[in-house]
Amino acid sequence: MPSSPSYIRLLGGRLCLDFVNTTPLHSELSWEGLVLLLEANRIVSADRGAQLLALPQSDPPAAEGLLLKARRLSASLRKALTAMHRKHRIAAEWVEPINEILRITEGHDELIFEDGAWRMEFVAREGGLDWLLAAIARSAAELVAEGPKAPLRICANPQCGLFFYDKSRTHRRRWCSMSVCGNRSKVSTFARRHMGMPDAMRDARLCFTSRTSAVRLWTRDHSHAQTPAAPPKADASRARI
């Protein structure tokens, strides 16, 4: 049965960032994770992905060889991206795995029409299995070549750590996804403000708020109440008659 790419969250905005984000920090890329990423980014079809998932059983050396290259590429790229984010120098040894894939991969650039616009995409020539990493390596090379001006960010959620390419108009995006980490931050902030205080303090605050509201309500209601009319003054002209 074809595997589903729905388990991969494509939040990075660049293929190489989604590739690194597939592997949690201090973890190793899995074969399934690699195949699902390739499917999600349409590098391989669902049918081809299903065949690749079975490769560790049908051809263990081939699968192991590609996975080792992918893991090396992922680990080195994470170091390079972290250095870029911190505005530090990128070591040559971190770039070598990228160049290694680029050197052994043949292919061509091709214009692809997608989402109402044309874009340039590298189409690797299928030979062996290394071509599966070609688009990732090319994406990484393009990002590294942007240098310090690249709007590379790390999610503000310390428990997340995903990389993303900030395409926002103000370049002040903080979260990998507002619907995920952004909302979690809002909920956490609300909980700290309203649930972190002792019960007695919270009850006292609620009581004070209730009394304040009651006073405001009483003042508002009585401000519209009509004051008793003063007795009419005697007509001075009649008093003189």
N, C-alpha and C positions, 0 to 999 in steps of 0.2 A: 504494500500500500504506500503511495507517495507520501513522503513526510510533509508536514505543514510548517511553513516559515513563520507562523504566528507567534512562536515562542521568542523570536528575535525582535527586540525593540530598536528600530532604526531611528535614533534620536541625535546622532552625531552630526548629520548634515554633510558628511564626507564618508566615502566608502572605507578609507583607512581608519577613521575614528570609530565607525561601527564595528570594524574588525577588532580593534583593541578593546572596545567596550564589551564585546562578546565574552571576554574572559575576565572574571572578577580579579581584583588585586590579590596578589599572593596565590593565585591559582594557575593551573595550566589549561591551555586550550584543549578541548575535547574534539574527537573526530566528528561526533554528531553536531557539536556547536559550529564547527567549520562548514560542514555541509549545509546546515540550516541557514547560515549566513550567505553562502553562495546562492542558495535558492531565493532567499528574501531579496537579494539584490539582482536577481534575474541573470546571474552569471551562468547558472545551469537551470535546466527545466526541472519540474517536479519529478518526472520519470528518470531523468539523469541523476537527480539527487537520491532517489530510491536505490539506484544501482550503486552509487558511491557509498551509501550507508552499509551496503553488504560487502564492500571491498575488503574490510579487515578480515572477513572470513574467507573470501575467495582468493585474495592476493595480499596476505599480511605484509610482506616486505615493501610492496608498493605503497600501501596505505601508511605504514610506519615511516617510510622515507619522506613522504609529503607532509605528514603531521609534524615531524621533527623540524622541517624547514618552516612550516607555518608557526610553530611555537617560537622558534628563534626569531622570526620576523616580528611576531607580536611582542616579545619581551624587549627587543631592541627598539622597536617603534615606540613603546610606552616610555622608555627612558628618553628618547628624543623629544617626544611630545611634552613630557614633564619639564624638560630643559627649556623648550620653546615657551611654555606657559610662564615659567619663572624668569624668562629673558636671559637664560644662561647659554653658554656655548654648547653646541651639539658635537659630541665626540665622533671621530671618524669611524670607530668600531660599531657605533650604533647605526650608521648609515650603510655599512657594508652589506648586511643581509638584504637591504632594499636593492642595492646595485647588483647583488648576486642573482636575484630573480630577474631583474631587467636585462642582464647580460645574456641569460640563457633562453629568454622568451622572444619568439618572433611573432610579428603581427602587423597590424596597420591601424591608422586612425580612420574613423568613419563618422559621418554626420548622422545623428539619430534624432528623430522628431518625437518628442515626448512632452506631455503636459502643455501643448500649444506652442512649443518653442523648439528650435534646433539647438543641439549641443554636440560637442565633439566627444567621441568615446573611442577608447582603444579596444580593438577586437583582436584577441590573441589567437594565434594559429594553434589548433589543437594538436599537440604532440606530447606524448607521455602524460604526466599529471602536473608538471610545473606551471603550465599555462593557467591553471586554476587560480594561482596566486598573482598572475600578471597584473590584473586590473587593480588589485590591492596595492601592489608595489608601486605602480604608476601613480595612484592616488596619493600615496605617502610621499613620493618624490616631489609631486607638485606642491604639496602642503609645506614640506621642509624648505623648498625653494622660495616660498613666500617670505620666510624669515620672520623677524620680529613684528612686521606689520600684519601678520595673519591674526584675525580675531579669534584666536583659540581660547576656549574657556573650559573650566572644570566646574561641575555642578556645585552650588553653594551648600548643598546638603552634605555634611561631613560623612554621613553613612552611605553616600552614593558614589561620588568620585568619577562619574562618567564624563568623558570629554565631549565637547560639542563646538561646532563652528558657528559663531555668533553672526547671524545674518539679519538681526534686528536693525531697525532704522537708527536707533540711538547707540547701538553696540553696548547696551547695558543689561543684556539678558543674564539672569543669574541661575536659572534652573535648567536642567536637562529637559524637563517637561513640566509645564505649569500644572497640568492635570495630575501629575504624580508627586514629585518632590515639592512643587510650589504649594499645593494644597496641604500636603503633610506639614509643611512649615507653618502655614496659617493655623491649622488645627492645634499644633503643638504650642504655638504662641498663645492662642486663646486659652488652652488648658492651663498653662503656667500662670496666666493672669487671673483666672477665675477659680481654678481648682487647687492651686498651690497653697492658698492661705488656710489657716486653721478654721475648723467649723464655727467656733465662737466668733471669730473675726468676720467670717463670711456672713453669718447670721446677723451680726451687728451692722455690717455694711448694707445688707438687704433691708434691715429694719430702718436704718437711717434713710435709705433711698425711698422706702415706702412712705415714711413720715414727710420727707421733703416733697414727694409727689402729692401727698394729701394737702399739705400747706399751699402748694402752688394751685391745686385744684380749688381749694376754699377761697383763695385770694381772687382767682379768676372769676368764680361764680359770684362773689360778693361785689366785685368791681362793677358788674353790670346791674346790680340791684339799684332800684330807684330810691333816692332819699326822700323822706316825707316833704311834701310841698309846704312852703312857708305861707302863713296866713296873709291874705291880700292886704296891701297897705290902703289906708283911708285916702279917698280922693281929696287932695288938698283944695281943689277948686270948690268942692261941695262943702268942705269944712268952713269956708269963709262965708257961706250963704247963711 
